């Protein structure tokens, strides 16, 4: 097994990442919103299609001044999503829908003080919220 093969197992598929700013803006405008202590998550549901999948984008406000800090926060958000991806897929697929998600970081705490566990707590709350939205 080559080095590339091993790293691909843990990577987030590139097809699952939303890159279009127009599409991200549409999710901001039309989506539902979950606010946590650190994360703000916008999400939309749409009918089940042939290419059923959950697509996601990660953003950090420019109010986080340093690019190094913005990049670090995006990296942490991607990692939390990647680790918990298998938990959200069955929740959304059971409803017969697809979803687009934009995970963004709320400015308010110094970026250096935010840890993976802090982001994971907010993401756990989001999973509970999306589960209740789809159930009710």
N, CA, C and O atoms as CSV, one atom per row, in Angstrom:
chain,resi,resn,atom,element,x,y,z
A,1,UNK,N,N,0.852,-1.177,0.000
A,1,UNK,CA,C,0.000,0.000,0.000
A,1,UNK,C,C,0.890,1.229,0.000
A,1,UNK,O,O,1.739,1.409,0.873
A,2,UNK,N,N,0.675,2.057,-0.990
A,2,UNK,CA,C,1.495,3.253,-1.078
A,2,UNK,C,C,1.034,4.306,-0.072
A,2,UNK,O,O,-0.046,4.212,0.512
A,3,UNK,N,N,1.871,5.283,0.103
A,3,UNK,CA,C,1.566,6.359,1.048
A,3,UNK,C,C,0.296,7.103,0.638
A,3,UNK,O,O,-0.505,7.482,1.493
A,4,UNK,N,N,0.113,7.309,-0.637
A,4,UNK,CA,C,-1.067,8.005,-1.148
A,4,UNK,C,C,-2.344,7.210,-0.857
A,4,UNK,O,O,-3.362,7.797,-0.492
A,5,UNK,N,N,-2.301,5.909,-1.013
A,5,UNK,CA,C,-3.471,5.072,-0.747
A,5,UNK,C,C,-3.895,5.172,0.714
A,5,UNK,O,O,-5.090,5.214,1.007
A,6,UNK,N,N,-2.946,5.209,1.621
A,6,UNK,CA,C,-3.274,5.290,3.047
A,6,UNK,C,C,-3.905,6.621,3.405
A,6,UNK,O,O,-4.835,6.661,4.210
A,7,UNK,N,N,-3.426,7.704,2.829
A,7,UNK,CA,C,-3.961,9.017,3.172
A,7,UNK,C,C,-5.346,9.238,2.559
A,7,UNK,O,O,-6.147,9.990,3.113
A,8,UNK,N,N,-5.639,8.599,1.431
A,8,UNK,CA,C,-6.936,8.769,0.792
A,8,UNK,C,C,-8.065,8.178,1.618
A,8,UNK,O,O,-9.207,8.624,1.510
A,9,UNK,N,N,-7.765,7.183,2.442
A,9,UNK,CA,C,-8.811,6.567,3.262
A,9,UNK,C,C,-9.402,7.564,4.240
A,9,UNK,O,O,-10.582,7.468,4.577
A,10,UNK,N,N,-8.617,8.507,4.695
A,10,UNK,CA,C,-9.045,9.416,5.730
A,10,UNK,C,C,-9.438,10.796,5.199
A,10,UNK,O,O,-9.838,11.667,5.972
A,11,UNK,N,N,-9.329,10.993,3.920
A,11,UNK,CA,C,-9.602,12.308,3.342
A,11,UNK,C,C,-11.094,12.502,3.126
A,11,UNK,O,O,-11.848,11.540,2.979
A,12,UNK,N,N,-11.496,13.730,3.111
A,12,UNK,CA,C,-12.856,14.107,2.773
A,12,UNK,C,C,-12.951,14.131,1.249
A,12,UNK,O,O,-12.145,14.798,0.599
A,13,UNK,N,N,-13.921,13.416,0.661
A,13,UNK,CA,C,-14.006,13.389,-0.810
A,13,UNK,C,C,-14.187,14.790,-1.395
A,13,UNK,O,O,-15.001,15.571,-0.901
A,14,UNK,N,N,-13.446,15.099,-2.422
A,14,UNK,CA,C,-13.480,16.435,-3.022
A,14,UNK,C,C,-14.854,16.753,-3.617
A,14,UNK,O,O,-15.245,17.919,-3.672
A,15,UNK,N,N,-15.591,15.727,-4.062
A,15,UNK,CA,C,-16.925,15.949,-4.623
A,15,UNK,C,C,-17.916,16.425,-3.565
A,15,UNK,O,O,-18.946,17.009,-3.900
A,16,UNK,N,N,-17.617,16.182,-2.309
A,16,UNK,CA,C,-18.525,16.548,-1.221
A,16,UNK,C,C,-18.319,17.975,-0.727
A,16,UNK,O,O,-19.050,18.432,0.151
A,17,UNK,N,N,-17.351,18.675,-1.265
A,17,UNK,CA,C,-17.058,20.034,-0.811
A,17,UNK,C,C,-17.657,21.045,-1.787
A,17,UNK,O,O,-17.434,20.964,-2.995
A,18,UNK,N,N,-18.421,21.999,-1.247
A,18,UNK,CA,C,-19.020,23.061,-2.059
A,18,UNK,C,C,-17.967,24.152,-2.231
A,18,UNK,O,O,-17.423,24.658,-1.249
A,19,UNK,N,N,-17.687,24.506,-3.464
A,19,UNK,CA,C,-16.679,25.520,-3.720
A,19,UNK,C,C,-17.264,26.794,-4.330
A,19,UNK,O,O,-16.612,27.838,-4.324
A,20,UNK,N,N,-18.459,26.717,-4.844
A,20,UNK,CA,C,-19.079,27.853,-5.523
A,20,UNK,C,C,-19.590,28.875,-4.509
A,20,UNK,O,O,-20.394,28.548,-3.636
A,21,UNK,N,N,-19.116,30.113,-4.635
A,21,UNK,CA,C,-19.566,31.162,-3.718
A,21,UNK,C,C,-21.047,31.472,-3.935
A,21,UNK,O,O,-21.740,31.861,-2.995
A,22,UNK,N,N,-21.531,31.305,-5.144
A,22,UNK,CA,C,-22.949,31.506,-5.430
A,22,UNK,C,C,-23.790,30.479,-4.670
A,22,UNK,O,O,-24.815,30.824,-4.081
A,23,UNK,N,N,-23.363,29.243,-4.687
A,23,UNK,CA,C,-24.083,28.171,-3.986
A,23,UNK,C,C,-24.021,28.368,-2.471
A,23,UNK,O,O,-25.012,28.136,-1.778
A,24,UNK,N,N,-22.886,28.786,-1.959
A,24,UNK,CA,C,-22.747,29.051,-0.519
A,24,UNK,C,C,-23.652,30.212,-0.126
A,24,UNK,O,O,-24.320,30.149,0.907
A,25,UNK,N,N,-23.686,31.268,-0.929
A,25,UNK,CA,C,-24.565,32.403,-0.658
A,25,UNK,C,C,-26.032,32.001,-0.647
A,25,UNK,O,O,-26.813,32.503,0.162
A,26,UNK,N,N,-26.401,31.102,-1.537
A,26,UNK,CA,C,-27.783,30.610,-1.595
A,26,UNK,C,C,-28.140,29.842,-0.314
A,26,UNK,O,O,-29.256,29.964,0.191
A,27,UNK,N,N,-27.218,29.074,0.197
A,27,UNK,CA,C,-27.455,28.338,1.446
A,27,UNK,C,C,-27.575,29.317,2.605
A,27,UNK,O,O,-28.409,29.124,3.491
A,28,UNK,N,N,-26.756,30.367,2.615
A,28,UNK,CA,C,-26.870,31.395,3.649
A,28,UNK,C,C,-28.248,32.065,3.608
A,28,UNK,O,O,-28.849,32.319,4.653
A,29,UNK,N,N,-28.743,32.349,2.407
A,29,UNK,CA,C,-30.026,33.051,2.272
A,29,UNK,C,C,-31.227,32.163,2.587
A,29,UNK,O,O,-32.145,32.590,3.287
A,30,UNK,N,N,-31.228,30.946,2.083
A,30,UNK,CA,C,-32.423,30.100,2.167
A,30,UNK,C,C,-32.362,29.024,3.243
A,30,UNK,O,O,-33.378,28.401,3.551
A,31,UNK,N,N,-31.216,28.807,3.801
A,31,UNK,CA,C,-31.068,27.697,4.729
A,31,UNK,C,C,-31.530,27.983,6.142
A,31,UNK,O,O,-31.739,29.131,6.534
A,32,UNK,N,N,-31.681,26.909,6.890
A,32,UNK,CA,C,-31.947,27.018,8.315
A,32,UNK,C,C,-30.620,27.256,9.006
A,32,UNK,O,O,-29.554,26.981,8.456
A,33,UNK,N,N,-30.706,27.775,10.232
A,33,UNK,CA,C,-29.468,28.145,10.925
A,33,UNK,C,C,-29.439,27.541,12.319
A,33,UNK,O,O,-30.432,27.560,13.046
A,34,UNK,N,N,-28.276,27.004,12.675
A,34,UNK,CA,C,-28.018,26.546,14.032
A,34,UNK,C,C,-26.854,27.369,14.562
A,34,UNK,O,O,-25.810,27.456,13.916
A,35,UNK,N,N,-27.025,27.973,15.733
A,35,UNK,CA,C,-25.951,28.736,16.354
A,35,UNK,C,C,-25.466,28.021,17.600
A,35,UNK,O,O,-26.251,27.700,18.492
A,36,UNK,N,N,-24.181,27.777,17.653
A,36,UNK,CA,C,-23.555,27.236,18.843
A,36,UNK,C,C,-22.672,28.303,19.460
A,36,UNK,O,O,-22.777,29.480,19.116
A,37,UNK,N,N,-21.811,27.898,20.360
A,37,UNK,CA,C,-20.889,28.849,20.983
A,37,UNK,C,C,-19.808,29.311,20.009
A,37,UNK,O,O,-19.404,30.474,20.023
A,38,UNK,N,N,-19.349,28.399,19.172
A,38,UNK,CA,C,-18.259,28.698,18.249
A,38,UNK,C,C,-18.704,28.591,16.795
A,38,UNK,O,O,-18.276,29.376,15.949
A,39,UNK,N,N,-19.566,27.615,16.510
A,39,UNK,CA,C,-19.995,27.368,15.140
A,39,UNK,C,C,-21.371,27.938,14.866
A,39,UNK,O,O,-22.226,28.013,15.749
A,40,UNK,N,N,-21.560,28.330,13.642
A,40,UNK,CA,C,-22.872,28.649,13.110
A,40,UNK,C,C,-23.001,27.765,11.879
A,40,UNK,O,O,-22.157,27.804,10.984
A,41,UNK,N,N,-24.063,26.969,11.841
A,41,UNK,CA,C,-24.227,26.020,10.747
A,41,UNK,C,C,-25.500,26.362,9.983
A,41,UNK,O,O,-26.579,26.456,10.569
A,42,UNK,N,N,-25.370,26.545,8.688
A,42,UNK,CA,C,-26.500,26.776,7.802
A,42,UNK,C,C,-26.703,25.495,7.013
A,42,UNK,O,O,-25.742,24.898,6.528
A,43,UNK,N,N,-27.963,25.070,6.883
A,43,UNK,CA,C,-28.206,23.829,6.153
A,43,UNK,C,C,-29.522,23.900,5.413
A,43,UNK,O,O,-30.470,24.546,5.859
A,44,UNK,N,N,-29.568,23.230,4.282
A,44,UNK,CA,C,-30.780,23.130,3.480
A,44,UNK,C,C,-31.027,21.664,3.184
A,44,UNK,O,O,-30.103,20.852,3.155
A,45,UNK,N,N,-32.287,21.345,2.966
A,45,UNK,CA,C,-32.666,20.007,2.530
A,45,UNK,C,C,-33.293,20.132,1.152
A,45,UNK,O,O,-33.964,21.120,0.856
A,46,UNK,N,N,-33.079,19.152,0.328
A,46,UNK,CA,C,-33.716,19.127,-0.977
A,46,UNK,C,C,-34.066,17.693,-1.298
A,46,UNK,O,O,-33.527,16.775,-0.680
A,47,UNK,N,N,-34.967,17.475,-2.260
A,47,UNK,CA,C,-35.433,16.112,-2.550
A,47,UNK,C,C,-34.296,15.183,-2.929
A,47,UNK,O,O,-33.276,15.601,-3.478
A,48,UNK,N,N,-34.495,13.936,-2.626
A,48,UNK,CA,C,-33.537,12.885,-2.930
A,48,UNK,C,C,-33.350,12.807,-4.437
A,48,UNK,O,O,-34.330,12.712,-5.176
A,49,UNK,N,N,-32.118,12.847,-4.896
A,49,UNK,CA,C,-31.827,12.812,-6.334
A,49,UNK,C,C,-30.901,11.639,-6.629
A,49,UNK,O,O,-30.466,10.928,-5.723
A,50,UNK,N,N,-30.614,11.455,-7.884
A,50,UNK,CA,C,-29.715,10.374,-8.281
A,50,UNK,C,C,-28.347,10.538,-7.632
A,50,UNK,O,O,-27.751,9.569,-7.162
A,51,UNK,N,N,-27.865,11.753,-7.612
A,51,UNK,CA,C,-26.567,12.016,-7.011
A,51,UNK,C,C,-26.766,12.445,-5.551
A,51,UNK,O,O,-26.333,13.519,-5.134
A,52,UNK,N,N,-27.421,11.585,-4.806
A,52,UNK,CA,C,-27.738,11.914,-3.410
A,52,UNK,C,C,-26.464,11.915,-2.581
A,52,UNK,O,O,-25.740,10.923,-2.501
A,53,UNK,N,N,-26.226,13.036,-1.986
A,53,UNK,CA,C,-25.068,13.134,-1.121
A,53,UNK,C,C,-25.220,14.373,-0.250
A,53,UNK,O,O,-26.069,15.233,-0.482
A,54,UNK,N,N,-24.390,14.424,0.728
A,54,UNK,CA,C,-24.330,15.578,1.605
A,54,UNK,C,C,-23.107,16.366,1.178
A,54,UNK,O,O,-21.993,15.844,1.151
A,55,UNK,N,N,-23.328,17.625,0.845
A,55,UNK,CA,C,-22.218,18.479,0.432
A,55,UNK,C,C,-22.009,19.521,1.510
A,55,UNK,O,O,-22.961,19.952,2.161
A,56,UNK,N,N,-20.771,19.923,1.698
A,56,UNK,CA,C,-20.434,20.792,2.818
A,56,UNK,C,C,-19.404,21.844,2.403
A,56,UNK,O,O,-18.588,21.620,1.510
A,57,UNK,N,N,-19.465,22.991,3.071
A,57,UNK,CA,C,-18.475,24.061,2.875
A,57,UNK,C,C,-18.057,24.557,4.253
A,57,UNK,O,O,-18.823,24.466,5.212
A,58,UNK,N,N,-16.858,25.072,4.344
A,58,UNK,CA,C,-16.313,25.575,5.606
A,58,UNK,C,C,-15.859,27.008,5.386
A,58,UNK,O,O,-15.069,27.282,4.482
A,59,UNK,N,N,-16.356,27.925,6.213
A,59,UNK,CA,C,-15.990,29.329,6.068
A,59,UNK,C,C,-15.629,29.922,7.419
A,59,UNK,O,O,-16.101,29.471,8.463
A,60,UNK,N,N,-14.787,30.937,7.379
A,60,UNK,CA,C,-14.432,31.695,8.577
A,60,UNK,C,C,-14.465,33.162,8.178
A,60,UNK,O,O,-13.956,33.539,7.122
A,61,UNK,N,N,-15.056,33.972,9.012
A,61,UNK,CA,C,-15.188,35.397,8.749
A,61,UNK,C,C,-13.822,36.080,8.677
A,61,UNK,O,O,-12.868,35.653,9.327
A,62,UNK,N,N,-13.743,37.123,7.894
A,62,UNK,CA,C,-12.517,37.917,7.826
A,62,UNK,C,C,-12.296,38.717,9.104
A,62,UNK,O,O,-11.243,39.327,9.286
A,63,UNK,N,N,-13.296,38.712,9.991
A,63,UNK,CA,C,-13.121,39.361,11.285
A,63,UNK,C,C,-12.051,38.637,12.098
A,63,UNK,O,O,-11.441,39.219,12.995
A,64,UNK,N,N,-11.832,37.367,11.777
A,64,UNK,CA,C,-10.661,36.662,12.316
A,64,UNK,C,C,-9.515,37.174,11.457
A,64,UNK,O,O,-9.351,36.755,10.312
A,65,UNK,N,N,-8.732,38.075,12.014
A,65,UNK,CA,C,-7.828,38.904,11.234
A,65,UNK,C,C,-6.732,38.137,10.491
A,65,UNK,O,O,-6.495,38.377,9.307
A,66,UNK,N,N,-6.081,37.236,11.172
A,66,UNK,CA,C,-4.915,36.589,10.568
A,66,UNK,C,C,-5.329,35.389,9.715
A,66,UNK,O,O,-6.137,34.566,10.144
A,67,UNK,N,N,-4.778,35.295,8.520
A,67,UNK,CA,C,-5.077,34.183,7.618
A,67,UNK,C,C,-4.669,32.847,8.230
A,67,UNK,O,O,-5.310,31.826,7.986
A,68,UNK,N,N,-3.613,32.859,9.016
A,68,UNK,CA,C,-3.153,31.644,9.684
A,68,UNK,C,C,-4.240,31.108,10.608
A,68,UNK,O,O,-4.480,29.902,10.664
A,69,UNK,N,N,-4.894,32.011,11.331
A,69,UNK,CA,C,-5.955,31.607,12.250
A,69,UNK,C,C,-7.186,31.119,11.493
A,69,UNK,O,O,-7.812,30.140,11.897
A,70,UNK,N,N,-7.536,31.788,10.406
A,70,UNK,CA,C,-8.685,31.349,9.605
A,70,UNK,C,C,-8.438,29.959,9.037
A,70,UNK,O,O,-9.329,29.110,9.055
A,71,UNK,N,N,-7.249,29.730,8.540
A,71,UNK,CA,C,-6.905,28.425,7.985
A,71,UNK,C,C,-6.947,27.345,9.059
A,71,UNK,O,O,-7.447,26.248,8.815
A,72,UNK,N,N,-6.436,27.642,10.222
A,72,UNK,CA,C,-6.443,26.673,11.332
A,72,UNK,C,C,-7.873,26.314,11.711
A,72,UNK,O,O,-8.180,25.140,11.914
A,73,UNK,N,N,-8.753,27.309,11.809
A,73,UNK,CA,C,-10.144,27.042,12.167
A,73,UNK,C,C,-10.849,26.207,11.100
A,73,UNK,O,O,-11.626,25.310,11.427
A,74,UNK,N,N,-10.582,26.496,9.836
A,74,UNK,CA,C,-11.179,25.685,8.764
A,74,UNK,C,C,-10.674,24.250,8.820
A,74,UNK,O,O,-11.438,23.311,8.597
A,75,UNK,N,N,-9.415,24.082,9.111
A,75,UNK,CA,C,-8.839,22.742,9.222
A,75,UNK,C,C,-9.494,21.966,10.361
A,75,UNK,O,O,-9.805,20.784,10.215
A,76,UNK,N,N,-9.704,22.643,11.508
A,76,UNK,CA,C,-10.358,21.994,12.648
A,76,UNK,C,C,-11.810,21.633,12.316
A,76,UNK,O,O,-12.271,20.546,12.665
A,77,UNK,N,N,-12.521,22.526,11.653
A,77,UNK,CA,C,-13.914,22.238,11.284
A,77,UNK,C,C,-13.996,21.069,10.311
A,77,UNK,O,O,-14.877,20.217,10.437
A,78,UNK,N,N,-13.085,21.022,9.343
A,78,UNK,CA,C,-13.060,19.891,8.399
A,78,UNK,C,C,-12.813,18.581,9.120
A,78,UNK,O,O,-13.432,17.565,8.807
A,79,UNK,N,N,-11.910,18.607,10.080
A,79,UNK,CA,C,-11.584,17.383,10.815
A,79,UNK,C,C,-12.766,16.901,11.646
A,79,UNK,O,O,-13.042,15.702,11.684
A,80,UNK,N,N,-13.462,17.804,12.304
A,80,UNK,CA,C,-14.636,17.418,13.096
A,80,UNK,C,C,-15.707,16.840,12.174
A,80,UNK,O,O,-16.317,15.821,12.498
A,81,UNK,N,N,-15.939,17.473,11.044
A,81,UNK,CA,C,-16.919,16.955,10.100
A,81,UNK,C,C,-16.497,15.578,9.593
A,81,UNK,O,O,-17.306,14.652,9.543
A,82,UNK,N,N,-15.241,15.454,9.223
A,82,UNK,CA,C,-14.755,14.176,8.679
A,82,UNK,C,C,-14.913,13.050,9.697
A,82,UNK,O,O,-15.326,11.945,9.345
A,83,UNK,N,N,-14.585,13.327,10.956
A,83,UNK,CA,C,-14.683,12.306,11.993
A,83,UNK,C,C,-16.127,11.904,12.284
A,83,UNK,O,O,-16.387,10.766,12.675
A,84,UNK,N,N,-17.063,12.828,12.096
A,84,UNK,CA,C,-18.467,12.562,12.425
A,84,UNK,C,C,-19.346,12.401,11.194
A,84,UNK,O,O,-20.572,12.368,11.304
A,85,UNK,N,N,-18.740,12.304,10.047
A,85,UNK,CA,C,-19.479,12.200,8.793
A,85,UNK,C,C,-20.388,10.976,8.758
A,85,UNK,O,O,-21.511,11.048,8.260
A,86,UNK,N,N,-19.918,9.888,9.270
A,86,UNK,CA,C,-20.693,8.644,9.240
A,86,UNK,C,C,-21.910,8.706,10.156
A,86,UNK,O,O,-22.805,7.869,10.038
A,87,UNK,N,N,-21.965,9.666,11.055
A,87,UNK,CA,C,-23.121,9.821,11.938
A,87,UNK,C,C,-24.226,10.633,11.296
A,87,UNK,O,O,-25.402,10.403,11.578
A,88,UNK,N,N,-23.878,11.572,10.443
A,88,UNK,CA,C,-24.888,12.435,9.839
A,88,UNK,C,C,-25.506,11.809,8.583
A,88,UNK,O,O,-26.666,12.081,8.272
A,89,UNK,N,N,-24.766,10.994,7.872
A,89,UNK,CA,C,-25.273,10.394,6.631
A,89,UNK,C,C,-26.542,9.578,6.872
A,89,UNK,O,O,-27.524,9.796,6.162
A,90,UNK,N,N,-26.581,8.646,7.837
A,90,UNK,CA,C,-27.812,7.864,8.031
A,90,UNK,C,C,-29.000,8.717,8.482
A,90,UNK,O,O,-30.142,8.415,8.137
A,91,UNK,N,N,-28.742,9.775,9.247
A,91,UNK,CA,C,-29.817,10.647,9.719
A,91,UNK,C,C,-30.521,11.296,8.534
A,91,UNK,O,O,-31.750,11.314,8.469
A,92,UNK,N,N,-29.742,11.827,7.602
A,92,UNK,CA,C,-30.323,12.545,6.465
A,92,UNK,C,C,-30.886,11.577,5.426
A,92,UNK,O,O,-31.951,11.832,4.864
A,93,UNK,N,N,-30.191,10.475,5.164
A,93,UNK,CA,C,-30.683,9.530,4.159
A,93,UNK,C,C,-31.969,8.844,4.609
A,93,UNK,O,O,-32.805,8.496,3.775
A,94,UNK,N,N,-32.141,8.644,5.916
A,94,UNK,CA,C,-33.363,8.028,6.428
A,94,UNK,C,C,-34.582,8.901,6.161
A,94,UNK,O,O,-35.702,8.400,6.060
A,95,UNK,N,N,-34.364,10.196,6.049
A,95,UNK,CA,C,-35.472,11.113,5.783
A,95,UNK,C,C,-35.832,11.153,4.301
A,95,UNK,O,O,-36.852,11.732,3.928
A,96,UNK,N,N,-35.007,10.544,3.455
A,96,UNK,CA,C,-35.259,10.577,2.018
A,96,UNK,C,C,-34.888,11.891,1.378
A,96,UNK,O,O,-35.430,12.240,0.329
A,97,UNK,N,N,-33.981,12.626,1.981
A,97,UNK,CA,C,-33.578,13.930,1.470
A,97,UNK,C,C,-32.071,13.992,1.307
A,97,UNK,O,O,-31.342,13.106,1.753
A,98,UNK,N,N,-31.618,15.054,0.660
A,98,UNK,CA,C,-30.203,15.384,0.553
A,98,UNK,C,C,-29.989,16.691,1.285
A,98,UNK,O,O,-30.948,17.382,1.630
A,99,UNK,N,N,-28.742,17.029,1.520
A,99,UNK,CA,C,-28.496,18.252,2.272
A,99,UNK,C,C,-27.239,18.951,1.791
A,99,UNK,O,O,-26.283,18.327,1.333
A,100,UNK,N,N,-27.276,20.279,1.913
A,100,UNK,CA,C,-26.099,21.120,1.737
A,100,UNK,C,C,-25.858,21.807,3.070
A,100,UNK,O,O,-26.792,22.324,3.682
A,101,UNK,N,N,-24.631,21.815,3.515
A,101,UNK,CA,C,-24.294,22.359,4.827
A,101,UNK,C,C,-23.143,23.338,4.673
A,101,UNK,O,O,-22.168,23.059,3.975
A,102,UNK,N,N,-23.261,24.493,5.333
A,102,UNK,CA,C,-22.146,25.435,5.415
A,102,UNK,C,C,-21.834,25.606,6.890
A,102,UNK,O,O,-22.676,26.065,7.661
A,103,UNK,N,N,-20.632,25.240,7.278
A,103,UNK,CA,C,-20.187,25.371,8.658
A,103,UNK,C,C,-19.285,26.584,8.725
A,103,UNK,O,O,-18.275,26.660,8.025
A,104,UNK,N,N,-19.653,27.530,9.567
A,104,UNK,CA,C,-18.868,28.752,9.667
A,104,UNK,C,C,-18.505,29.012,11.121
A,104,UNK,O,O,-19.218,28.587,12.031
A,105,UNK,N,N,-17.423,29.694,11.334
A,105,UNK,CA,C,-16.944,29.990,12.681
A,105,UNK,C,C,-17.433,31.365,13.096
A,105,UNK,O,O,-17.294,32.334,12.350
A,106,UNK,N,N,-18.006,31.445,14.291
A,106,UNK,CA,C,-18.492,32.707,14.831
A,106,UNK,C,C,-17.324,33.421,15.494
A,106,UNK,O,O,-16.599,32.841,16.302
A,107,UNK,N,N,-17.157,34.674,15.142
A,107,UNK,CA,C,-16.088,35.470,15.734
A,107,UNK,C,C,-16.490,35.866,17.149
A,107,UNK,O,O,-17.662,36.149,17.399
A,108,UNK,N,N,-15.571,35.888,18.042
A,108,UNK,CA,C,-15.887,36.301,19.407
A,108,UNK,C,C,-14.832,35.838,20.399
A,108,UNK,O,O,-14.630,36.466,21.439
A,109,UNK,N,N,-14.175,34.763,20.082
A,109,UNK,CA,C,-13.089,34.271,20.918
A,109,UNK,C,C,-11.803,34.317,20.119
A,109,UNK,O,O,-11.824,34.155,18.899
A,110,UNK,N,N,-10.699,34.533,20.780
A,110,UNK,CA,C,-9.430,34.466,20.050
A,110,UNK,C,C,-9.256,33.079,19.419
A,110,UNK,O,O,-9.468,32.060,20.076
A,111,UNK,N,N,-8.880,33.054,18.177
A,111,UNK,CA,C,-8.783,31.797,17.433
A,111,UNK,C,C,-7.816,30.815,18.073
A,111,UNK,O,O,-8.021,29.604,17.988
A,112,UNK,N,N,-6.782,31.311,18.702
A,112,UNK,CA,C,-5.782,30.422,19.303
A,112,UNK,C,C,-6.344,29.648,20.502
A,112,UNK,O,O,-5.795,28.614,20.883
A,113,UNK,N,N,-7.435,30.143,21.095
A,113,UNK,CA,C,-7.999,29.467,22.272
A,113,UNK,C,C,-9.035,28.418,21.902
A,113,UNK,O,O,-9.501,27.687,22.776
A,114,UNK,N,N,-9.406,28.324,20.639
A,114,UNK,CA,C,-10.419,27.356,20.208
A,114,UNK,C,C,-9.738,26.030,19.903
A,114,UNK,O,O,-8.770,25.969,19.145
A,115,UNK,N,N,-10.265,24.967,20.512
A,115,UNK,CA,C,-9.689,23.643,20.306
A,115,UNK,C,C,-10.645,22.752,19.521
A,115,UNK,O,O,-11.797,23.113,19.285
A,116,UNK,N,N,-10.155,21.594,19.125
A,116,UNK,CA,C,-10.955,20.619,18.409
A,116,UNK,C,C,-12.150,20.187,19.251
A,116,UNK,O,O,-13.245,20.001,18.721
A,117,UNK,N,N,-11.951,20.027,20.540
A,117,UNK,CA,C,-13.043,19.614,21.436
A,117,UNK,C,C,-14.144,20.661,21.512
A,117,UNK,O,O,-15.320,20.305,21.588
A,118,UNK,N,N,-13.791,21.945,21.493
A,118,UNK,CA,C,-14.797,23.012,21.504
A,118,UNK,C,C,-15.681,22.939,20.264
A,118,UNK,O,O,-16.903,23.054,20.353
A,119,UNK,N,N,-15.058,22.748,19.122
A,119,UNK,CA,C,-15.797,22.660,17.870
A,119,UNK,C,C,-16.636,21.388,17.857
A,119,UNK,O,O,-17.767,21.387,17.371
A,120,UNK,N,N,-16.080,20.312,18.390
A,120,UNK,CA,C,-16.808,19.045,18.427
A,120,UNK,C,C,-18.072,19.138,19.289
A,120,UNK,O,O,-19.092,18.537,18.950
A,121,UNK,N,N,-18.018,19.878,20.393
A,121,UNK,CA,C,-19.205,20.068,21.239
A,121,UNK,C,C,-20.320,20.746,20.464
A,121,UNK,O,O,-21.470,20.311,20.524
A,122,UNK,N,N,-19.996,21.801,19.743
A,122,UNK,CA,C,-20.999,22.501,18.947
A,122,UNK,C,C,-21.546,21.601,17.839
A,122,UNK,O,O,-22.740,21.635,17.541
A,123,UNK,N,N,-20.678,20.800,17.235
A,123,UNK,CA,C,-21.124,19.926,16.158
A,123,UNK,C,C,-22.075,18.856,16.700
A,123,UNK,O,O,-23.040,18.485,16.031
A,124,UNK,N,N,-21.804,18.363,17.904
A,124,UNK,CA,C,-22.709,17.402,18.552
A,124,UNK,C,C,-24.101,18.008,18.721
A,124,UNK,O,O,-25.107,17.349,18.459
A,125,UNK,N,N,-24.152,19.264,19.158
A,125,UNK,CA,C,-25.431,19.949,19.319
A,125,UNK,C,C,-26.140,20.102,17.971
A,125,UNK,O,O,-27.361,19.974,17.884
A,126,UNK,N,N,-25.368,20.374,16.930
A,126,UNK,CA,C,-25.942,20.483,15.591
A,126,UNK,C,C,-26.542,19.145,15.159
A,126,UNK,O,O,-27.631,19.122,14.585
A,127,UNK,N,N,-25.863,18.046,15.419
A,127,UNK,CA,C,-26.390,16.732,15.047
A,127,UNK,C,C,-27.714,16.453,15.749
A,127,UNK,O,O,-28.636,15.899,15.150
A,128,UNK,N,N,-27.804,16.838,17.015
A,128,UNK,CA,C,-29.064,16.667,17.740
A,128,UNK,C,C,-30.166,17.524,17.120
A,128,UNK,O,O,-31.306,17.077,16.990
A,129,UNK,N,N,-29.829,18.740,16.741
A,129,UNK,CA,C,-30.805,19.659,16.150
A,129,UNK,C,C,-31.289,19.148,14.802
A,129,UNK,O,O,-32.489,19.179,14.529
A,130,UNK,N,N,-30.389,18.684,13.962
A,130,UNK,CA,C,-30.792,18.224,12.633
A,130,UNK,C,C,-31.629,16.946,12.752
A,130,UNK,O,O,-32.545,16.721,11.962
A,131,UNK,N,N,-31.308,16.124,13.733
A,131,UNK,CA,C,-32.080,14.914,13.975
A,131,UNK,C,C,-33.510,15.272,14.372
A,131,UNK,O,O,-34.461,14.657,13.889
A,132,UNK,N,N,-33.664,16.259,15.246
A,132,UNK,CA,C,-35.011,16.666,15.659
A,132,UNK,C,C,-35.760,17.368,14.525
A,132,UNK,O,O,-36.976,17.212,14.412
A,133,UNK,N,N,-35.065,18.136,13.684
A,133,UNK,CA,C,-35.706,18.798,12.537
A,133,UNK,C,C,-36.280,17.769,11.553
A,133,UNK,O,O,-37.375,17.947,11.020
A,134,UNK,N,N,-35.528,16.702,11.325
A,134,UNK,CA,C,-35.979,15.696,10.379
A,134,UNK,C,C,-37.046,14.781,10.968
A,134,UNK,O,O,-37.891,14.259,10.241
A,135,UNK,N,N,-37.006,14.589,12.283
A,135,UNK,CA,C,-38.002,13.722,12.924
A,135,UNK,C,C,-39.346,14.418,13.044
A,135,UNK,O,O,-40.395,13.781,12.943
A,136,UNK,N,N,-39.313,15.745,13.264
A,136,UNK,CA,C,-40.575,16.453,13.534
A,136,UNK,C,C,-41.121,17.231,12.415
A,136,UNK,O,O,-42.173,17.855,12.553
